[in-house]
Amino acid sequence: MDRKLSLAFLWHMHQPLYKDPLTGEYALPWVRLHAVKSYFDMASLLEDFPQIRANFNLVPSLLMQILDYQRDGIEARDAFLRHTRVPATELNEQEKVFLLRHFFKGYWETMIRPYPRYWALLERRGLDLKQVNLKTVSTRFFPQDYRDLQVLFNLAWFGFRARQKWPLIEELLAKGQGYSEADKELVLRCQQEVLQQVLLVYGQAASRGQAELSVSPFYHPILPLVYDTEIARRCMPQAPLPQRFSYPEDALAQIQRAVTLYEKIFGERPRGMWPSEGSVCPEVIPLQRAAGLSWIATDEGILWNSLAPEERKRELLYQPHWASYPPERIAIVFRERELSDRLSFTYGRLPAREAVADFCRRLEEIRHAFADPLVCVILDGENPWEYYPGNGQEYLRHLYERLSQEPTVETVRLGDHLSAHPPQNELRRLFSGSWINSNYEVWIGFSEDNQGWNYLGRTRQWLAEQLLTKKYSSEQIQRAWEGIYAAEGSDWFWWYGPHFFTEDYQEFDRLFRRHLMSVYLALGEEIPRFLQFPIHPEKRVETIVPPVGLMTPTLDGQVTDYYEWQDAGRYSIGASPPGGSGESPLLSAVYYGFDLSHLYLRLDPHPRGGLAETEGLVVQVRLRSQDRSCHLSFVPDPSIREIAVYQDEGSEGASPQVISEALAQGKVIELCVPFTCLDLAPNNLVEFCVIIEYGSLELERYPQQGYLSFIVPEETFEGIMWRV
């Protein structure tokens, strides 16, 4: 008899937490729209293929949001839903601009181009938003155009199963244009009816024995980093890390809360977990076992890094293993990267039958090469299908039909398979990392990521201190913890740093900070100033002009006359950063100049920045030259006239040099420091930046990237400048 291959599909279903904790409104609509699309498609499709078994990993914060929409219906507070419901004849300019900016979001080739009217509206709006003035364009659209846009945006997001089960959706799509307000209400009614069925079809698939449902930690945090950010040093030894964040009890709470919600919805406890982003470390294993979990999954890169080079045999990828943190151990399986990535990124560009044939051929090669292999294909259950024609319907149908007829391939539920075939191998050590590059660099190590962790850590520490006072109600405490747990989610850190970009990056930044704000508000306390500052900086309009001559200003905190700083270098910021978050920088300009013996700096507070009014701020000027570095430090307070100079190298614990009468703070801030105090000599190239901190948190940096620079002048400086 031919030996069989066991195939485990694990479809991971996840969306960030889009609900604003301060307003209760969903800032982005993707839970609602993915729910009527791939979330419904993927579970419902199993009804047509009773031989197929599949695994679905449902993130609890996604389940919570779906329940929210099911409960509130079309009355749910959703910014996109609210803009859909406004009658087209009553739209104001701001609402029209919102529709034109946001209602073409989706993969154009599969979600807009197939509908001629929708595509025509997009072309009229303009394909490149950078080249479009939406206020001007909005005047060229008529009420019928806006109504068609409202309807088509929502219609295009219905998946193929919803279209099959609700014929009205197909009828409205066939109409194509000229929609009425009544048509719009029908679309929203169908949307709500599908939403009501989403969790039901998953429960039914599990009850039939076709699906196993697993979970991730509640708010999708990177558990090893919540447990202890220092764990990142194992896979990222050279990375700069934030101040240590270490709360194993939070990691446990994220797991236990996930299991509790799952049990409440589906009536039983889950057996398995896809840790958020496949992030694992040994220390978390006892927490997973304490919650009753029997298996976890991650990427094959973790397996290879867990083994010595001589142990890395391909056959081990297709076997379950035990991962342990004595005395506990848990079964672990590994994502087959090639096949999973082909479904995610390649097969959508191929004809469906060709793609399925390629997939099955690769399975056959594995079956022939290895004894009784377990192949784990693990990927997003919603995002890839946007890039497939028809939301992947043709591909998935061909795939399931072919697998149903394959006598040598058996699709399995992971819990069932591991019960029947428990691991025979034990990893001596489980490598700490995630499915992406086998490390955590997407979520920690870059300045924005680290700033986010510092914001989170400061708020978490503050909450712990407040709870010691025992003056808050249990309801207040519960709301405060909710803000912490939500802010521990991975999605905020996903969009910080250089790895990924979204047009909505400012929205994610805002939501992250508002979850932290909610911690303070839950206890009736004032929101600290640092949370008002975006972590993801605006792209500023910045101008840099170099110094042109020697100068010796009067240190009085005033612009004494027009010519006082005329020869200085200047770094200035445009009055209104493009993109418009409404946040004003703390400074509007930095002037820098010198005579032969002193460095002079002038900092101009932004009139709306609140520099002088904000307690707890510290200004640092960080300078470096060749192999030396130092920094100046002072508090922005008009009564303070002295500056502290710290030498950064080899002076840990050393007292700073304090320079008296070196600072004047008034309308502007002026300071002077002798070059000798900075250990600088003529012709030294000096680079510097100005940083404003709150506690240990970096709020703003000038310039945002890189450094300002100058050369320490010598006697001939002005003569050289005149010749130039």
C-alpha positions in Angstrom: 0.0 0.0 0.0 1.3 3.5 -0.9 2.2 5.5 2.2 0.1 8.6 2.8 1.0 12.2 3.3 -0.9 14.1 6.0 -1.7 17.7 5.0 -2.6 20.3 7.6 -3.9 23.6 6.3 -3.8 26.3 9.0 -5.6 29.4 7.9 -4.8 32.3 10.2 -7.6 34.9 10.6 -6.5 38.2 12.1 -7.2 41.9 12.0 -5.9 44.6 14.2 -8.1 46.2 16.9 -9.6 49.1 15.0 -12.0 50.3 17.7 -11.0 53.6 19.2 -11.1 53.1 23.0 -12.0 56.8 23.6 -14.9 57.2 21.1 -16.0 53.6 20.6 -15.9 54.1 16.9 -14.2 51.8 14.5 -11.6 53.9 12.7 -11.1 51.4 9.8 -13.7 48.9 8.4 -11.5 45.9 7.6 -13.1 43.5 10.2 -16.6 44.1 8.8 -15.4 43.9 5.2 -13.1 40.8 5.5 -15.9 39.1 7.5 -18.3 39.2 4.6 -15.5 38.2 2.2 -12.9 35.6 3.1 -13.9 34.9 6.7 -17.2 33.7 5.5 -15.8 32.1 2.3 -13.2 30.0 3.9 -15.4 28.2 6.4 -18.5 28.0 4.3 -16.7 26.5 1.3 -16.0 23.3 3.4 -19.7 22.5 3.2 -19.1 21.6 -0.5 -16.1 19.3 0.2 -16.9 17.0 3.1 -13.7 15.0 2.6 -11.5 18.1 3.4 -10.3 18.8 6.9 -8.8 22.2 7.8 -7.6 24.3 10.7 -8.6 27.9 11.4 -6.7 30.1 13.8 -9.1 32.7 15.1 -7.5 35.7 16.9 -9.7 36.6 19.9 -9.6 40.3 19.3 -11.0 39.6 15.9 -13.7 37.5 17.3 -14.5 40.3 19.8 -14.9 42.8 17.0 -17.1 40.5 14.9 -19.3 40.0 18.0 -19.4 43.8 18.3 -20.7 44.2 14.7 -23.2 41.3 15.1 -24.6 42.9 18.2 -24.8 46.5 16.9 -25.6 45.8 13.3 -25.6 48.6 10.9 -25.8 51.0 13.8 -22.3 50.0 14.7 -20.0 53.0 15.1 -17.8 52.6 12.1 -16.4 55.7 10.3 -16.7 54.0 6.9 -20.2 52.8 7.6 -21.2 56.2 8.8 -20.0 57.7 5.5 -21.8 55.0 3.5 -25.1 55.8 5.2 -25.1 59.6 4.5 -27.5 60.3 1.6 -25.5 61.3 -1.4 -27.5 64.6 -1.7 -26.5 65.6 1.8 -22.8 65.0 1.8 -20.7 67.9 2.8 -17.2 68.7 1.4 -15.4 66.8 4.2 -17.5 63.7 3.7 -17.0 63.8 -0.1 -13.2 64.0 0.3 -13.4 61.1 2.8 -15.2 58.9 0.2 -12.8 59.9 -2.6 -9.8 59.1 -0.4 -10.9 55.9 1.2 -13.6 54.2 -0.9 -11.2 52.9 -3.5 -9.2 50.9 -1.0 -8.8 47.3 -2.1 -6.7 45.6 -4.7 -7.7 47.4 -7.9 -7.1 44.6 -10.4 -9.5 42.2 -8.7 -11.8 44.5 -6.8 -12.3 47.6 -8.9 -11.3 47.0 -12.5 -13.9 44.1 -13.0 -16.7 46.7 -12.4 -16.7 49.3 -15.2 -18.5 52.0 -13.3 -16.3 51.6 -10.3 -13.2 51.8 -12.4 -14.4 54.9 -14.2 -15.0 56.6 -10.9 -11.5 55.8 -9.9 -10.0 57.1 -13.1 -12.1 60.3 -12.7 -10.8 60.7 -9.1 -7.2 60.1 -10.3 -5.0 57.0 -9.8 -2.2 58.8 -7.9 -3.4 60.6 -4.8 -0.2 62.5 -4.6 -1.1 64.3 -7.8 -4.8 64.9 -6.8 -6.4 67.8 -4.9 -9.4 66.0 -3.5 -11.3 69.1 -2.6 -11.1 70.3 -6.2 -11.9 66.9 -7.6 -14.9 66.5 -5.2 -16.7 69.4 -7.1 -16.6 67.3 -10.3 -18.6 64.4 -8.8 -22.4 64.6 -8.7 -24.7 63.0 -6.1 -25.3 59.9 -8.3 -21.5 59.4 -8.6 -21.1 59.5 -4.8 -24.0 57.1 -4.3 -22.6 54.6 -6.8 -19.3 54.9 -5.0 -20.8 54.2 -1.6 -22.6 51.1 -3.0 -19.9 49.7 -5.2 -17.2 49.9 -2.4 -19.4 47.8 -0.1 -20.5 45.4 -2.9 -17.0 44.7 -4.1 -16.0 43.4 -0.7 -18.6 40.5 -0.7 -16.9 37.1 -1.1 -18.0 34.4 -3.5 -20.0 32.4 -0.9 -22.0 35.4 0.2 -22.8 36.1 -3.5 -24.0 32.5 -4.0 -26.1 32.4 -0.8 -27.6 35.9 -1.2 -28.7 36.3 -4.8 -29.6 39.9 -4.2 -25.9 40.7 -4.0 -25.4 39.4 -7.5 -28.4 41.3 -8.8 -27.1 44.6 -7.3 -23.6 43.9 -8.8 -25.3 43.3 -12.2 -27.1 46.6 -12.0 -23.6 48.2 -12.2 -24.6 51.9 -11.7 -27.5 54.2 -11.0 -28.0 53.0 -7.5 -30.7 54.4 -5.2 -30.6 55.0 -1.5 -32.9 52.0 -1.2 -30.3 49.9 -3.0 -27.7 51.1 -0.5 -29.9 50.0 2.4 -30.2 46.6 0.8 -26.5 46.2 0.5 -26.0 47.1 4.2 -28.8 44.7 5.1 -27.1 41.8 3.2 -23.8 42.7 4.8 -25.4 42.4 8.3 -27.0 39.1 7.5 -23.6 37.7 6.3 -22.0 39.0 9.5 -24.5 37.2 11.6 -23.5 33.9 10.0 -19.7 34.2 10.1 -19.0 32.6 13.5 -21.8 30.2 13.1 -20.2 28.6 10.0 -17.0 28.1 11.9 -18.8 26.5 14.8 -20.7 24.2 12.4 -17.5 23.1 10.6 -15.9 22.2 13.9 -19.0 20.3 15.0 -19.0 18.3 11.8 -15.4 17.3 12.5 -14.2 19.2 9.4 -12.4 22.0 11.1 -10.3 22.5 14.2 -10.3 26.0 15.6 -7.2 27.3 17.3 -6.4 30.7 18.9 -3.6 33.3 19.2 -3.0 35.3 22.4 -5.9 37.7 22.9 -4.7 41.0 21.4 -2.1 39.3 19.2 1.0 40.3 21.1 4.5 39.0 20.5 4.5 36.9 23.6 8.3 36.5 24.0 8.6 40.3 24.0 5.8 40.8 26.5 7.4 38.1 28.7 10.8 40.0 28.5 12.1 42.2 25.7 15.6 41.1 26.5 14.7 37.7 24.9 15.2 39.6 21.6 19.0 39.6 22.2 19.0 35.8 21.5 18.2 36.3 17.8 19.2 40.0 17.5 22.4 40.4 19.6 23.5 43.7 18.0 20.1 45.4 18.0 19.5 48.4 20.2 16.6 47.6 22.5 14.1 49.7 24.5 14.1 50.0 28.3 13.4 46.5 29.6 9.7 45.5 29.5 9.2 42.2 31.3 5.7 41.1 32.4 5.3 37.3 32.3 1.9 37.8 34.0 0.7 39.8 31.0 1.7 37.0 28.6 -0.2 34.5 30.7 -3.2 36.8 30.8 -3.2 37.2 27.0 -3.3 33.4 26.7 -5.9 32.7 29.4 -8.2 35.4 28.1 -8.0 34.0 24.6 -9.0 30.5 25.8 -11.8 31.9 27.9 -13.4 33.9 25.0 -13.0 30.9 22.7 -14.8 28.7 25.1 -17.6 31.2 25.6 -18.2 31.4 21.9 -17.7 27.7 20.8 -18.5 25.8 24.0 -15.2 24.0 24.3 -11.6 24.8 25.0 -9.1 25.0 22.1 -6.3 22.5 21.7 -3.9 24.5 19.8 -2.3 28.0 19.2 -0.6 29.8 16.4 1.4 32.2 18.6 1.1 35.7 17.1 3.4 35.9 14.0 4.7 32.4 15.0 6.7 34.0 17.8 8.1 31.5 20.2 10.5 31.1 23.1 11.0 28.4 25.7 9.8 30.5 28.6 6.2 30.8 27.2 5.7 27.0 27.0 4.5 26.6 30.7 2.1 29.5 30.2 0.5 27.7 27.1 0.3 24.4 29.0 -1.3 26.1 32.0 -4.1 27.2 29.7 -4.6 23.7 28.5 -3.1 24.0 25.1 -1.5 20.8 23.6 0.1 22.1 20.4 1.7 25.2 18.9 3.0 26.0 15.4 5.7 28.2 14.0 7.9 28.6 10.9 10.5 26.1 9.7 13.2 28.7 10.2 12.7 28.2 14.0 13.3 24.5 13.5 16.6 24.9 11.6 17.8 27.4 14.2 16.9 25.1 17.0 19.1 22.3 15.6 22.9 22.0 15.3 24.1 22.2 11.6 24.8 18.5 11.5 21.2 17.8 12.7 19.4 19.8 10.0 17.8 17.0 8.0 14.9 17.9 5.7 12.8 15.0 7.0 12.5 16.7 10.4 10.4 19.4 9.0 7.7 16.9 8.3 7.5 15.5 11.8 6.0 17.0 15.0 8.4 17.6 17.9 8.3 18.2 21.6 9.4 21.7 22.7 10.1 21.9 26.4 10.8 24.3 29.3 11.2 21.8 32.1 9.1 20.4 33.6 6.6 21.4 30.8 6.6 20.4 27.2 4.2 21.0 24.3 3.9 19.5 20.8 5.1 21.8 18.0 4.8 21.7 14.2 6.5 23.8 11.6 5.3 25.7 8.6 6.4 24.4 5.3 7.7 27.7 3.9 7.9 27.0 0.2 4.3 25.7 -0.2 2.8 28.3 2.2 4.5 31.2 0.4 3.4 29.9 -3.0 -0.2 30.0 -1.8 0.4 33.5 -0.3 2.3 35.2 -3.1 2.6 33.1 -6.3 -0.4 31.0 -7.2 -2.7 34.1 -7.6 -0.8 35.0 -10.8 -1.2 31.5 -12.4 -4.2 29.9 -14.0 -6.1 28.0 -11.2 -5.6 24.5 -12.6 -1.9 25.1 -13.3 -1.4 26.4 -9.7 -3.2 23.4 -8.2 -1.2 21.0 -10.3 2.1 22.6 -9.1 1.0 22.4 -5.5 0.0 18.7 -5.8 3.2 17.9 -7.7 5.3 19.3 -4.8 3.2 17.3 -2.3 3.9 14.2 -4.3 7.7 14.8 -4.2 7.5 15.2 -0.4 5.5 12.0 -0.1 8.0 10.0 -2.1 11.0 11.4 -0.3 9.9 11.0 3.3 8.1 8.5 5.4 4.6 9.4 6.6 5.2 13.2 6.3 3.0 15.8 8.0 3.0 18.9 5.8 1.8 22.1 7.5 0.7 24.8 5.1 0.2 27.9 7.3 -0.8 31.4 6.0 -3.2 34.2 6.3 -6.7 33.1 5.6 -7.9 36.4 4.2 -5.3 38.6 2.7 -3.9 36.4 -0.2 -7.3 36.0 -1.9 -7.6 39.6 -2.8 -4.8 39.0 -5.3 -6.6 35.9 -6.8 -9.3 36.4 -9.5 -12.7 35.9 -7.9 -11.3 36.0 -4.4 -9.6 32.6 -4.9 -12.8 30.8 -5.6 -11.6 28.9 -8.7 -8.3 28.0 -7.1 -9.8 26.8 -3.8 -12.4 24.8 -5.5 -9.9 23.0 -7.8 -7.6 22.5 -4.9 -10.2 20.9 -2.6 -11.7 18.9 -5.4 -8.3 17.5 -6.4 -7.3 16.7 -2.7 -10.7 15.0 -2.1 -9.8 12.6 -4.9 -6.2 11.9 -3.9 -5.9 8.5 -2.3 -2.4 9.2 -1.0 -3.1 12.6 0.6 -5.2 13.1 3.7 -6.1 16.5 5.0 -6.0 16.5 8.8 -7.0 18.5 11.9 -3.8 19.1 13.8 -5.2 18.1 17.2 -6.5 14.8 15.8 -3.2 14.0 14.0 -1.1 14.7 17.0 -3.3 12.6 19.3 -2.9 9.7 16.9 0.8 10.4 16.1 2.4 12.1 19.0 5.9 13.5 18.5 8.8 11.1 18.6 11.5 13.8 18.6 12.3 16.3 21.3 14.1 19.6 20.6 17.1 20.1 22.9 16.4 23.8 22.7 13.7 25.9 21.1 15.1 28.9 19.3 13.5 32.2 20.1 12.1 34.1 17.1 9.2 34.5 14.8 8.1 33.3 11.3 9.7 36.4 9.8 13.4 36.0 9.5 13.4 33.9 12.6 13.8 37.0 14.8 11.7 39.9 16.2 13.1 42.8 14.2 9.7 43.8 12.7 8.5 44.7 16.2 11.6 45.8 18.2 15.0 47.3 17.6 14.3 50.3 15.4 13.9 53.7 17.0 10.1 53.9 16.4 9.5 50.3 17.7 11.6 51.0 20.8 9.8 54.3 21.4 6.5 52.4 21.3 7.8 49.9 23.9 9.0 52.8 26.1 5.6 54.4 25.9 4.0 51.1 26.8 6.5 50.4 29.6 6.1 53.8 31.2 2.3 53.4 31.2 2.4 49.8 32.5 4.7 50.8 35.3 2.5 53.8 36.2 -0.5 51.5 36.4 1.2 49.1 38.7 2.2 52.0 41.0 -1.4 53.4 41.0 -2.9 50.0 41.9 -0.8 49.9 45.1 -2.9 52.8 46.4 -6.0 50.6 46.4 -8.3 53.6 45.7 -9.9 52.5 42.4 -13.0 50.4 41.7 -12.7 46.9 40.1 -14.4 48.3 37.0 -11.8 51.1 36.7 -9.0 48.6 37.1 -10.5 46.3 34.5 -10.8 49.1 32.0 -7.2 50.2 32.7 -5.9 46.7 32.1 -7.8 46.4 28.9 -5.9 49.5 27.6 -2.5 47.9 28.5 -3.4 44.5 27.0 -4.6 46.1 23.8 -1.5 48.2 23.5 0.7 45.1 23.8 -0.7 43.9 20.5 1.8 43.4 17.7 0.0 45.4 15.0 1.1 48.8 16.3 4.7 47.8 16.2 4.3 46.2 12.7 3.8 49.6 11.2 6.6 51.3 13.2 10.1 51.0 11.7 11.1 50.6 8.1 9.7 47.2 7.2 6.1 48.0 6.1 4.1 50.9 4.9 0.4 51.7 4.9 -1.5 54.9 4.0 -3.1 54.5 7.4 0.2 54.5 9.5 -0.9 57.6 11.3 -4.2 56.0 12.3 -2.3 53.0 13.8 0.0 55.3 15.7 -3.0 57.3 17.0 -4.9 54.1 18.1 -1.9 52.8 19.9 -1.4 56.0 21.9 -5.2 56.2 22.6 -5.1 52.7 24.1 -2.4 54.0 26.5 -4.4 57.2 27.1 -7.4 55.0 28.1 -5.4 53.6 31.0 -5.1 57.0 32.6 -8.7 58.0 31.8 -10.0 54.7 33.3 -8.5 55.8 36.6 -9.7 59.3 36.3 -6.2 60.7 35.9 -4.8 63.3 33.5 -3.3 62.0 30.2 0.5 62.7 30.3 1.8 65.0 27.7 4.1 62.5 26.0 1.2 60.5 24.7 0.1 63.5 22.6 3.3 63.1 20.5 3.1 60.7 17.5 5.7 58.0 17.5 5.5 57.7 13.7 6.8 61.2 12.8 5.2 63.4 10.3 7.2 64.1 7.2 8.2 67.6 7.9 9.1 70.3 5.4 12.6 70.9 6.5 15.1 73.6 5.4 18.9 73.6 6.2 21.1 76.6 5.6 24.8 76.4 6.6 26.6 79.1 8.6 28.3 81.8 6.5 30.3 83.9 9.0 31.5 84.4 12.6 29.0 85.8 15.1 28.7 86.6 18.8 25.1 87.1 19.8 23.8 88.6 23.0 22.4 85.9 25.3 19.1 87.4 26.5 16.5 85.0 25.2 15.3 87.6 22.6 15.9 88.3 19.0 17.9 91.5 19.7 17.9 92.7 16.1 17.5 91.3 12.6 21.3 90.9 12.1 22.1 89.1 15.3 21.7 85.6 13.9 22.0 86.5 10.2 25.3 84.6 9.7 24.2 81.5 11.6 23.3 78.2 10.1 19.6 77.5 10.3 17.4 74.4 10.4 13.7 75.3 10.1 10.4 73.4 9.9 7.4 74.4 7.7 4.5 75.9 9.6 2.2 73.0 8.8 3.6 69.5 8.2 2.0 67.9 5.2 -0.5 65.2 6.0 -2.0 67.2 8.8 -2.3 65.3 12.0 -2.8 68.6 13.7 0.2 68.0 16.0 2.5 71.0 16.2 6.3 70.4 16.7 7.8 71.7 19.9 10.4 73.7 18.0 10.1 75.7 14.7 13.8 76.4 14.1 17.3 75.7 15.3 20.0 78.3 14.6 23.7 77.4 15.1 26.8 79.6 14.8 30.1 80.4 16.4 33.0 82.7 16.9 36.5 81.4 17.3 36.0 80.2 20.8 32.3 79.4 21.4 29.4 77.5 19.9 26.1 79.3 19.9 22.7 77.7 19.5 19.3 79.3 19.3 16.1 77.2 19.6 12.8 78.8 18.6 9.8 77.2 20.3 6.8 76.7 18.1 4.0 79.1 19.1 1.5 76.2 19.4 4.0 73.5 20.6 3.7 74.1 24.3 7.4 73.7 25.1 7.4 76.1 28.1 4.1 74.9 29.4 4.9 71.2 29.5 6.5 70.0 32.8 9.1 67.2 32.8 10.8 68.0 29.4 14.5 68.0 29.0 16.4 69.4 26.0 19.5 67.6 24.9 22.0 68.6 22.2 24.0 65.6 21.2 27.3 66.3 19.4 29.9 64.0 17.9 33.3 64.6 16.3 35.6 61.9 15.1 35.7 59.3 17.9 34.3 61.5 20.6 30.8 62.4 21.6 29.1 64.5 24.3 25.8 66.0 25.0 24.4 69.2 26.5 21.4 69.1 28.8 19.0 71.7 30.3 15.4 72.1 31.4 13.2 74.5 29.3 12.5 76.9 32.2 13.1 80.7 32.0 14.6 80.7 35.5 17.4 78.3 34.6 20.7 79.8 33.3 23.1 76.8 33.4 23.9 74.0 31.1 25.3 70.5 32.0 27.9 69.1 29.7 28.3 65.3 29.7 31.2 63.4 28.0 29.7 60.2 26.7 32.8 58.0 26.4 34.3 56.4 29.5 32.5 58.7 31.9 29.7 56.5 33.2 28.7 57.9 36.6 30.9 60.9 36.2 29.6 64.3 37.2 28.8 66.7 34.3 30.6 70.0 33.8 28.1 72.7 34.7 28.5 76.0 32.8 26.8 78.9 34.5 25.2 81.9 32.7 25.4 80.0 29.5 21.7 79.9 28.8 18.9 82.5 28.3 15.3 81.5 27.9 12.7 83.9 26.8 10.9 84.3 23.5 13.7 82.1 22.1 16.3 79.9 23.8 19.9 81.0 23.4 23.0 79.2 24.7 26.7 79.3 24.4 29.4 76.7 25.2 33.2 77.1 24.8 34.7 74.7 22.3 37.2 73.7 24.9 34.4 72.4 27.1 33.4 70.1 24.2 37.0 69.0 23.6 36.8 70.4 20.1 39.6 72.0 18.1 39.7 74.1 14.9 38.9 72.2 11.7 37.0 69.4 13.6 33.9 68.3 11.7 31.0 68.4 14.2 27.7 66.7 13.8 24.8 67.4 16.2 21.1 67.0 16.7 18.6 68.5 19.2 16.4 66.0 21.1 13.5 66.8 23.5 12.8 64.1 26.1 10.1 63.4 28.6 11.6 61.3 31.3 13.5 58.7 29.3 11.2 59.0 26.2 12.4 60.7 23.1 9.5 63.0 22.0 11.1 64.9 19.1 14.4 65.1 17.2 15.7 67.9 15.1 16.4 67.0 12.3 14.2 64.0 12.1 17.0 62.0 10.5 20.7 62.5 10.3 22.6 65.4 11.8 23.3 69.1 11.3 27.0 69.8 10.8 29.6 72.5 10.9 33.4 72.8 11.0 35.0 74.4 14.0 36.4 77.7 12.6 40.0 78.7 12.5 41.5 82.2 12.2 41.1 82.2 8.4 37.4 81.2 8.4 35.9 84.5 7.3 38.4 85.0 4.7 37.7 81.7 3.2 33.9 82.4 3.3 34.4 85.7 1.6 36.4 84.1 -1.2 33.6 81.6 -1.6 
